[in-house]
């Protein structure tokens, strides 16, 4: 299937996609604030420029879009046009994410990835469910975990 936009229009549209203050970041920031958790946002001095840094708990939180970080959920669909380009782009994003997480854990940070599907869409978790999983992770001591529509998962590096 051919793209309905010219290369120039598609490029303009893609450049307009924000990487900061996204809807899911704003929503998650609200949950952290409601929990009374202090945080910093978008710290460029830390590997991966994490969305949220919880200094007192030595925790990093990334809010990942299911498309851009290739989450295998109902929100992700591989584009049919320019398949090879998108495959390489998305695989490179996933590899970069993994390198950043390994680096952060090696530096003594604990890392949580909160997937977009847990925050929006027809199967999203309730704010209370996300908050419970977040607090469970913060106090668990687990180094690396993810929250998605199925709940919280501890991950190996």
Phi, psi and omega in degrees: 000130181281150177293139181280348180251155173292165180301321182293316180294317180299317179298317178299315180298318182291323178294335182282349180287122184284146175251356179230150179055043177288167181301319181288329175294316179297317180297315181291324176301321177297320178295317178298317179298315179299330179278352182077024181267126178281141181206160170245153180245147170051056180278104183289347180278353181251140181311130178084358182044069186300148180294321182222136176238122177253089187301315186294334178259358183056048183239145175241137177232128173252135171255109185259132171288136185296327178287305188295335182246014172051057176280137182273077179222182183291343179278342182269131174218123179292130178299144179277332179271146179051046186307311182298318178303309183293322178300311179297316181299309184290322177296324177294322176298315181297316179296319178296316178303315182296317178300316180297317181296315179300316180297315181295317179296321178297332179273003176095008176273151170258139189236130176239134173251124176253116184278145179309321183297337178282341185255338181213162181102174186291342181250013185301157176278156176288156176306321179296318180296318179295315180300317179298317180292322177298310180296321177302315181292315182303317184269358182278332185083002179294134184287320185215127181211168177226148171245125174223194185295344179269352180122214182251139182229127174281137183239149174268153177268000000 
